[in-house]
Amino acid sequence: SAVAAARGFIRQAIAQGAHIQTGHGHGPLNHGFAPVVMQVKPLR
């Protein structure tokens, strides 16, 4: 389901950002941990 996929993405993003130290707290999400190839559509 979409919720399960989103939850998996967030869990992996948190894990990938865990080693980054910025400010205080538990660390940031790494939103770009699983990039998707950009789809370019031709102009009409």
PQR file of N, CA, C, O and H, with PARSE charges and radii, in Angstrom:
ATOM      1  N   SER A   1       0.835  -1.191   0.000 -0.4000 1.5000
ATOM      2  CA  SER A   1       0.000   0.000   0.000 -0.0000 2.0000
ATOM      3  C   SER A   1       0.875   1.248   0.000  0.5500 1.7000
ATOM      4  O   SER A   1       2.075   1.176   0.262 -0.5500 1.4000
ATOM      5  N   ALA A   2       0.271   2.373  -0.292 -0.4000 1.5000
ATOM      6  CA  ALA A   2       1.002   3.641  -0.326 -0.0000 2.0000
ATOM      7  C   ALA A   2       1.545   4.006   1.048  0.5500 1.7000
ATOM      8  O   ALA A   2       2.650   4.539   1.159 -0.5500 1.4000
ATOM      9  H   ALA A   2      -0.704   2.431  -0.504  0.4000 1.0000
ATOM     10  N   VAL A   3       0.782   3.725   2.087 -0.4000 1.5000
ATOM     11  CA  VAL A   3       1.229   4.056   3.447 -0.0000 2.0000
ATOM     12  C   VAL A   3       2.456   3.229   3.818  0.5500 1.7000
ATOM     13  O   VAL A   3       3.403   3.754   4.402 -0.5500 1.4000
ATOM     14  H   VAL A   3      -0.115   3.293   1.997  0.4000 1.0000
ATOM     15  N   ALA A   4       2.445   1.955   3.489 -0.4000 1.5000
ATOM     16  CA  ALA A   4       3.589   1.093   3.790 -0.0000 2.0000
ATOM     17  C   ALA A   4       4.829   1.552   3.023  0.5500 1.7000
ATOM     18  O   ALA A   4       5.930   1.557   3.573 -0.5500 1.4000
ATOM     19  H   ALA A   4       1.675   1.528   3.015  0.4000 1.0000
ATOM     20  N   ALA A   5       4.660   1.937   1.761 -0.4000 1.5000
ATOM     21  CA  ALA A   5       5.785   2.425   0.964 -0.0000 2.0000
ATOM     22  C   ALA A   5       6.332   3.723   1.541  0.5500 1.7000
ATOM     23  O   ALA A   5       7.548   3.897   1.626 -0.5500 1.4000
ATOM     24  H   ALA A   5       3.765   1.933   1.313  0.4000 1.0000
ATOM     25  N   ALA A   6       5.455   4.628   1.934 -0.4000 1.5000
ATOM     26  CA  ALA A   6       5.887   5.901   2.522 -0.0000 2.0000
ATOM     27  C   ALA A   6       6.608   5.667   3.840  0.5500 1.7000
ATOM     28  O   ALA A   6       7.630   6.295   4.116 -0.5500 1.4000
ATOM     29  H   ALA A   6       4.468   4.486   1.864  0.4000 1.0000
ATOM     30  N   ARG A   7       6.080   4.775   4.643 -0.4000 1.5000
ATOM     31  CA  ARG A   7       6.715   4.476   5.936 -0.0000 2.0000
ATOM     32  C   ARG A   7       8.115   3.893   5.720  0.5500 1.7000
ATOM     33  O   ARG A   7       9.057   4.258   6.423 -0.5500 1.4000
ATOM     34  H   ARG A   7       5.249   4.264   4.419  0.4000 1.0000
ATOM     35  N   GLY A   8       8.247   2.998   4.760 -0.4000 1.5000
ATOM     36  CA  GLY A   8       9.554   2.431   4.448 -0.0000 2.0000
ATOM     37  C   GLY A   8      10.530   3.489   3.966  0.5500 1.7000
ATOM     38  O   GLY A   8      11.699   3.483   4.351 -0.5500 1.4000
ATOM     39  H   GLY A   8       7.482   2.701   4.188  0.4000 1.0000
ATOM     40  N   PHE A   9      10.049   4.405   3.119 -0.4000 1.5000
ATOM     41  CA  PHE A   9      10.902   5.487   2.620 -0.0000 2.0000
ATOM     42  C   PHE A   9      11.393   6.357   3.769  0.5500 1.7000
ATOM     43  O   PHE A   9      12.582   6.666   3.848 -0.5500 1.4000
ATOM     44  H   PHE A   9       9.099   4.410   2.806  0.4000 1.0000
ATOM     45  N   ILE A  10      10.487   6.756   4.662 -0.4000 1.5000
ATOM     46  CA  ILE A  10      10.852   7.618   5.789 -0.0000 2.0000
ATOM     47  C   ILE A  10      11.828   6.910   6.719  0.5500 1.7000
ATOM     48  O   ILE A  10      12.792   7.520   7.183 -0.5500 1.4000
ATOM     49  H   ILE A  10       9.521   6.505   4.598  0.4000 1.0000
ATOM     50  N   ARG A  11      11.592   5.637   6.994 -0.4000 1.5000
ATOM     51  CA  ARG A  11      12.501   4.877   7.866 -0.0000 2.0000
ATOM     52  C   ARG A  11      13.906   4.832   7.268  0.5500 1.7000
ATOM     53  O   ARG A  11      14.889   5.006   7.989 -0.5500 1.4000
ATOM     54  H   ARG A  11      10.809   5.141   6.617  0.4000 1.0000
ATOM     55  N   GLN A  12      14.012   4.600   5.959 -0.4000 1.5000
ATOM     56  CA  GLN A  12      15.319   4.556   5.305 -0.0000 2.0000
ATOM     57  C   GLN A  12      15.960   5.939   5.255  0.5500 1.7000
ATOM     58  O   GLN A  12      17.174   6.063   5.415 -0.5500 1.4000
ATOM     59  H   GLN A  12      13.214   4.459   5.373  0.4000 1.0000
ATOM     60  N   ALA A  13      15.161   6.974   5.036 -0.4000 1.5000
ATOM     61  CA  ALA A  13      15.694   8.340   5.007 -0.0000 2.0000
ATOM     62  C   ALA A  13      16.243   8.732   6.373  0.5500 1.7000
ATOM     63  O   ALA A  13      17.283   9.386   6.456 -0.5500 1.4000
ATOM     64  H   ALA A  13      14.175   6.874   4.907  0.4000 1.0000
ATOM     65  N   ILE A  14      15.559   8.342   7.441 -0.4000 1.5000
ATOM     66  CA  ILE A  14      16.049   8.622   8.795 -0.0000 2.0000
ATOM     67  C   ILE A  14      17.360   7.880   9.032  0.5500 1.7000
ATOM     68  O   ILE A  14      18.308   8.452   9.569 -0.5500 1.4000
ATOM     69  H   ILE A  14      14.715   7.811   7.374  0.4000 1.0000
ATOM     70  N   ALA A  15      17.418   6.621   8.638 -0.4000 1.5000
ATOM     71  CA  ALA A  15      18.632   5.828   8.830 -0.0000 2.0000
ATOM     72  C   ALA A  15      19.809   6.421   8.058  0.5500 1.7000
ATOM     73  O   ALA A  15      20.926   6.461   8.574 -0.5500 1.4000
ATOM     74  H   ALA A  15      16.647   6.157   8.202  0.4000 1.0000
ATOM     75  N   GLN A  16      19.574   6.881   6.830 -0.4000 1.5000
ATOM     76  CA  GLN A  16      20.641   7.449   6.015 -0.0000 2.0000
ATOM     77  C   GLN A  16      21.121   8.796   6.552  0.5500 1.7000
ATOM     78  O   GLN A  16      22.281   9.156   6.351 -0.5500 1.4000
ATOM     79  H   GLN A  16      18.667   6.848   6.410  0.4000 1.0000
ATOM     80  N   GLY A  17      20.257   9.542   7.226 -0.4000 1.5000
ATOM     81  CA  GLY A  17      20.638  10.840   7.774 -0.0000 2.0000
ATOM     82  C   GLY A  17      21.143  10.769   9.202  0.5500 1.7000
ATOM     83  O   GLY A  17      21.511  11.795   9.773 -0.5500 1.4000
ATOM     84  H   GLY A  17      19.315   9.250   7.389  0.4000 1.0000
ATOM     85  N   ALA A  18      21.171   9.579   9.792 -0.4000 1.5000
ATOM     86  CA  ALA A  18      21.527   9.428  11.208 -0.0000 2.0000
ATOM     87  C   ALA A  18      22.955   9.868  11.517  0.5500 1.7000
ATOM     88  O   ALA A  18      23.216  10.347  12.621 -0.5500 1.4000
ATOM     89  H   ALA A  18      20.872   8.746   9.328  0.4000 1.0000
ATOM     90  N   HIS A  19      23.871   9.722  10.587 -0.4000 1.5000
ATOM     91  CA  HIS A  19      25.272  10.060  10.844 -0.0000 2.0000
ATOM     92  C   HIS A  19      25.572  11.546  10.644  0.5500 1.7000
ATOM     93  O   HIS A  19      26.679  11.986  10.953 -0.5500 1.4000
ATOM     94  H   HIS A  19      23.658   9.333   9.691  0.4000 1.0000
ATOM     95  N   ILE A  20      24.635  12.317  10.144 -0.4000 1.5000
ATOM     96  CA  ILE A  20      24.845  13.740   9.879 -0.0000 2.0000
ATOM     97  C   ILE A  20      24.576  14.534  11.153  0.5500 1.7000
ATOM     98  O   ILE A  20      23.526  14.387  11.778 -0.5500 1.4000
ATOM     99  H   ILE A  20      23.735  11.960   9.892  0.4000 1.0000
ATOM    100  N   GLN A  21      25.532  15.371  11.529 -0.4000 1.5000
ATOM    101  CA  GLN A  21      25.403  16.172  12.742 -0.0000 2.0000
ATOM    102  C   GLN A  21      25.136  17.630  12.375  0.5500 1.7000
ATOM    103  O   GLN A  21      26.030  18.317  11.882 -0.5500 1.4000
ATOM    104  H   GLN A  21      26.385  15.490  11.021  0.4000 1.0000
ATOM    105  N   THR A  22      23.925  18.102  12.608 -0.4000 1.5000
ATOM    106  CA  THR A  22      23.576  19.501  12.395 -0.0000 2.0000
ATOM    107  C   THR A  22      22.739  19.963  13.568  0.5500 1.7000
ATOM    108  O   THR A  22      21.647  19.440  13.791 -0.5500 1.4000
ATOM    109  H   THR A  22      23.199  17.543  13.008  0.4000 1.0000
ATOM    110  N   GLY A  23      23.220  20.914  14.308 -0.4000 1.5000
ATOM    111  CA  GLY A  23      22.452  21.441  15.438 -0.0000 2.0000
ATOM    112  C   GLY A  23      22.242  20.407  16.521  0.5500 1.7000
ATOM    113  O   GLY A  23      23.138  19.622  16.830 -0.5500 1.4000
ATOM    114  H   GLY A  23      24.107  21.339  14.127  0.4000 1.0000
ATOM    115  N   HIS A  24      21.043  20.411  17.101 -0.4000 1.5000
ATOM    116  CA  HIS A  24      20.720  19.498  18.191 -0.0000 2.0000
ATOM    117  C   HIS A  24      19.586  18.583  17.761  0.5500 1.7000
ATOM    118  O   HIS A  24      18.838  18.901  16.837 -0.5500 1.4000
ATOM    119  H   HIS A  24      20.315  21.049  16.851  0.4000 1.0000
ATOM    120  N   GLY A  25      19.464  17.478  18.416 -0.4000 1.5000
ATOM    121  CA  GLY A  25      18.384  16.547  18.094 -0.0000 2.0000
ATOM    122  C   GLY A  25      18.924  15.248  17.528  0.5500 1.7000
ATOM    123  O   GLY A  25      20.094  14.912  17.707 -0.5500 1.4000
ATOM    124  H   GLY A  25      20.071  17.219  19.167  0.4000 1.0000
ATOM    125  N   HIS A  26      18.068  14.537  16.855 -0.4000 1.5000
ATOM    126  CA  HIS A  26      18.418  13.200  16.378 -0.0000 2.0000
ATOM    127  C   HIS A  26      19.038  13.188  14.991  0.5500 1.7000
ATOM    128  O   HIS A  26      19.502  12.137  14.549 -0.5500 1.4000
ATOM    129  H   HIS A  26      17.117  14.809  16.710  0.4000 1.0000
ATOM    130  N   GLY A  27      19.065  14.289  14.299 -0.4000 1.5000
ATOM    131  CA  GLY A  27      19.644  14.339  12.957 -0.0000 2.0000
ATOM    132  C   GLY A  27      18.573  14.493  11.897  0.5500 1.7000
ATOM    133  O   GLY A  27      17.397  14.225  12.147 -0.5500 1.4000
ATOM    134  H   GLY A  27      18.688  15.143  14.658  0.4000 1.0000
ATOM    135  N   PRO A  28      18.978  14.925  10.713 -0.5600 1.5000
ATOM    136  CA  PRO A  28      18.025  15.198   9.641  0.2800 2.0000
ATOM    137  C   PRO A  28      17.670  13.955   8.834  0.5500 1.7000
ATOM    138  O   PRO A  28      18.326  12.918   8.933 -0.5500 1.4000
ATOM    139  N   LEU A  29      16.625  14.085   8.042 -0.4000 1.5000
ATOM    140  CA  LEU A  29      16.304  13.077   7.038 -0.0000 2.0000
ATOM    141  C   LEU A  29      17.231  13.289   5.852  0.5500 1.7000
ATOM    142  O   LEU A  29      17.594  14.426   5.550 -0.5500 1.4000
ATOM    143  H   LEU A  29      16.092  14.928   7.962  0.4000 1.0000
ATOM    144  N   ASN A  30      17.609  12.239   5.190 -0.4000 1.5000
ATOM    145  CA  ASN A  30      18.334  12.349   3.931 -0.0000 2.0000
ATOM    146  C   ASN A  30      17.314  12.094   2.831  0.5500 1.7000
ATOM    147  O   ASN A  30      17.115  10.952   2.418 -0.5500 1.4000
ATOM    148  H   ASN A  30      17.314  11.315   5.435  0.4000 1.0000
ATOM    149  N   HIS A  31      16.664  13.159   2.355 -0.4000 1.5000
ATOM    150  CA  HIS A  31      15.580  13.028   1.377 -0.0000 2.0000
ATOM    151  C   HIS A  31      16.052  12.445   0.051  0.5500 1.7000
ATOM    152  O   HIS A  31      15.260  11.869  -0.695 -0.5500 1.4000
ATOM    153  H   HIS A  31      16.826  14.087   2.691  0.4000 1.0000
ATOM    154  N   GLY A  32      17.333  12.593  -0.241 -0.4000 1.5000
ATOM    155  CA  GLY A  32      17.834  12.116  -1.524 -0.0000 2.0000
ATOM    156  C   GLY A  32      18.519  10.762  -1.457  0.5500 1.7000
ATOM    157  O   GLY A  32      19.340  10.455  -2.321 -0.5500 1.4000
ATOM    158  H   GLY A  32      17.976  13.061   0.364  0.4000 1.0000
ATOM    159  N   PHE A  33      18.213   9.951  -0.470 -0.4000 1.5000
ATOM    160  CA  PHE A  33      18.920   8.682  -0.314 -0.0000 2.0000
ATOM    161  C   PHE A  33      18.610   7.693  -1.429  0.5500 1.7000
ATOM    162  O   PHE A  33      19.426   6.816  -1.713 -0.5500 1.4000
ATOM    163  H   PHE A  33      17.546  10.200   0.232  0.4000 1.0000
ATOM    164  N   ALA A  34      17.467   7.813  -2.057 -0.4000 1.5000
ATOM    165  CA  ALA A  34      17.082   6.885  -3.130 -0.0000 2.0000
ATOM    166  C   ALA A  34      16.567   7.678  -4.324  0.5500 1.7000
ATOM    167  O   ALA A  34      15.364   7.705  -4.587 -0.5500 1.4000
ATOM    168  H   ALA A  34      16.804   8.525  -1.826  0.4000 1.0000
ATOM    169  N   PRO A  35      17.488   8.330  -5.050 -0.5600 1.5000
ATOM    170  CA  PRO A  35      17.032   9.178  -6.158  0.2800 2.0000
ATOM    171  C   PRO A  35      16.382   8.365  -7.270  0.5500 1.7000
ATOM    172  O   PRO A  35      16.706   7.198  -7.489 -0.5500 1.4000
ATOM    173  N   VAL A  36      15.475   9.003  -7.949 -0.4000 1.5000
ATOM    174  CA  VAL A  36      14.784   8.412  -9.091 -0.0000 2.0000
ATOM    175  C   VAL A  36      15.238   9.173 -10.331  0.5500 1.7000
ATOM    176  O   VAL A  36      15.373  10.396 -10.302 -0.5500 1.4000
ATOM    177  H   VAL A  36      15.212   9.952  -7.771  0.4000 1.0000
ATOM    178  N   VAL A  37      15.468   8.456 -11.405 -0.4000 1.5000
ATOM    179  CA  VAL A  37      15.901   9.095 -12.643 -0.0000 2.0000
ATOM    180  C   VAL A  37      14.850  10.113 -13.085  0.5500 1.7000
ATOM    181  O   VAL A  37      13.655   9.818 -13.118 -0.5500 1.4000
ATOM    182  H   VAL A  37      15.358   7.462 -11.429  0.4000 1.0000
ATOM    183  N   MET A  38      15.326  11.335 -13.430 -0.4000 1.5000
ATOM    184  CA  MET A  38      14.417  12.382 -13.863 -0.0000 2.0000
ATOM    185  C   MET A  38      13.817  12.026 -15.220  0.5500 1.7000
ATOM    186  O   MET A  38      14.525  11.587 -16.127 -0.5500 1.4000
ATOM    187  H   MET A  38      16.296  11.575 -13.403  0.4000 1.0000
ATOM    188  N   GLN A  39      12.534  12.215 -15.344 -0.4000 1.5000
ATOM    189  CA  GLN A  39      11.852  11.966 -16.607 -0.0000 2.0000
ATOM    190  C   GLN A  39      11.672  13.299 -17.324  0.5500 1.7000
ATOM    191  O   GLN A  39      11.021  14.207 -16.806 -0.5500 1.4000
ATOM    192  H   GLN A  39      11.960  12.572 -14.607  0.4000 1.0000
ATOM    193  N   VAL A  40      12.248  13.413 -18.512 -0.4000 1.5000
ATOM    194  CA  VAL A  40      12.157  14.642 -19.297 -0.0000 2.0000
ATOM    195  C   VAL A  40      11.135  14.418 -20.401  0.5500 1.7000
ATOM    196  O   VAL A  40      11.246  13.482 -21.191 -0.5500 1.4000
ATOM    197  H   VAL A  40      12.777  12.676 -18.933  0.4000 1.0000
ATOM    198  N   LYS A  41      10.144  15.289 -20.439 -0.4000 1.5000
ATOM    199  CA  LYS A  41       9.117  15.199 -21.474 -0.0000 2.0000
ATOM    200  C   LYS A  41       9.358  16.304 -22.495  0.5500 1.7000
ATOM    201  O   LYS A  41       9.597  17.451 -22.116 -0.5500 1.4000
ATOM    202  H   LYS A  41      10.054  16.050 -19.797  0.4000 1.0000
ATOM    203  N   PRO A  42       9.299  15.976 -23.779 -0.5600 1.5000
ATOM    204  CA  PRO A  42       9.535  16.992 -24.807  0.2800 2.0000
ATOM    205  C   PRO A  42       8.434  18.049 -24.809  0.5500 1.7000
ATOM    206  O   PRO A  42       7.273  17.766 -24.515 -0.5500 1.4000
ATOM    207  N   LEU A  43       8.832  19.278 -25.149 -0.4000 1.5000
ATOM    208  CA  LEU A  43       7.858  20.358 -25.281 -0.0000 2.0000
ATOM    209  C   LEU A  43       7.091  20.177 -26.577  0.5500 1.7000
ATOM    210  O   LEU A  43       7.627  19.675 -27.565 -0.5500 1.4000
ATOM    211  H   LEU A  43       9.776  19.508 -25.388  0.4000 1.0000
ATOM    212  N   ARG A  44       5.861  20.581 -26.565 -0.4000 1.5000
ATOM    213  CA  ARG A  44       5.059  20.462 -27.793 -0.0000 2.0000
ATOM    214  C   ARG A  44       5.190  21.692 -28.633  0.5500 1.7000
ATOM    215  O   ARG A  44       4.588  21.775 -29.703 -0.5500 1.4000
ATOM    216  H   ARG A  44       5.426  20.989 -25.763  0.4000 1.0000
TER
END
